[in-house]
Amino acid sequence: MTNNLKQIRNSKNLLQTKVAIDLNITQETISSYETGRVFPSSDMLIKLADYYNTSIDYLLCRTKFNLPIDTIKPNNITDNDFKLLNKIKSLSIINQ
């Protein structure tokens, strides 16, 4: 879990202090989650997933796809194609 929490925060160019303020927790708590010293409660996992617009499964390293919670990979698309589509979707309209 720790790798994905830190990775997603960094990919969005967010500081731990910003995330902490937005979620009404301390920066030390975010650091503890990211280093694995503390495991977030189920309520906090939901808040983190909503905040980062990803699934709880991604935060828990149960999937390698960082996707919004309502996105489902169709069976007829390869993993590589799905990753590419997800990257394209994450770009701004101009960059798409």
C-alpha positions in Angstrom: 0.0 0.0 0.0 2.8 2.4 0.9 4.2 2.5 -2.6 0.9 3.4 -4.3 0.0 6.1 -1.8 3.2 7.9 -2.2 3.3 7.4 -6.0 -0.2 8.8 -6.5 0.5 11.8 -4.4 3.7 12.5 -6.2 2.1 12.0 -9.6 -0.4 14.7 -8.7 2.4 17.0 -7.5 0.9 17.2 -4.0 2.8 17.7 -0.8 2.0 15.7 2.3 1.0 18.9 4.0 -1.6 19.8 1.3 -3.2 16.3 1.5 -3.2 16.5 5.2 -4.9 19.9 5.3 -7.5 18.8 2.7 -8.3 15.6 4.6 -8.2 17.3 8.0 -5.4 15.1 9.4 -1.8 15.8 10.2 1.1 15.6 7.8 2.7 13.0 10.2 -0.4 10.8 9.6 0.1 11.0 5.9 3.8 10.2 6.3 2.9 7.2 8.5 0.5 5.9 5.9 3.1 6.2 3.2 5.8 4.5 5.2 3.6 1.7 6.4 4.0 2.6 10.1 0.2 3.1 10.4 -2.6 1.6 8.3 -5.5 3.9 7.5 -9.0 3.0 8.8 -11.6 1.9 6.3 -13.2 5.4 6.5 -9.8 7.0 5.7 -9.2 4.6 2.8 -12.5 5.7 1.3 -11.5 9.4 1.8 -8.1 8.8 0.3 -9.5 7.0 -2.7 -12.1 9.7 -3.3 -9.4 12.4 -2.8 -7.0 10.8 -5.3 -9.9 9.8 -7.6 -8.8 6.1 -7.6 -10.0 2.8 -6.3 -9.3 1.4 -2.8 -8.0 -1.7 -4.6 -5.3 0.5 -6.2 -4.4 2.0 -2.8 -4.2 -1.5 -1.3 -2.0 -2.7 -4.3 -4.7 -5.2 -5.3 -4.6 -3.8 -8.9 -1.9 -2.1 -10.9 -4.3 0.3 -12.5 -4.7 3.7 -11.1 -8.3 4.4 -12.3 -11.3 6.2 -11.1 -13.5 4.0 -9.0 -16.2 3.7 -11.7 -13.8 2.6 -14.5 -13.9 -1.1 -15.4 -11.5 -2.7 -17.8 -13.3 -4.5 -20.6 -12.3 -8.2 -21.1 -11.3 -7.7 -24.8 -8.6 -5.0 -24.1 -5.1 -6.0 -23.2 -3.4 -4.7 -20.1 -1.0 -2.6 -22.1 -3.8 -1.1 -24.2 -5.7 -0.4 -21.0 -2.7 1.4 -19.5 -2.3 3.5 -22.6 -6.0 4.4 -22.7 -5.8 5.4 -19.0 -2.8 7.6 -19.6 -4.5 9.3 -22.5 -7.6 9.8 -20.4 -5.6 11.5 -17.7 -4.2 14.1 -20.1 -5.8 17.5 -20.6 -8.1 17.9 -23.6 -5.4 19.8 -25.4 -2.8 17.2 -24.9 -5.2 14.4 -25.9 
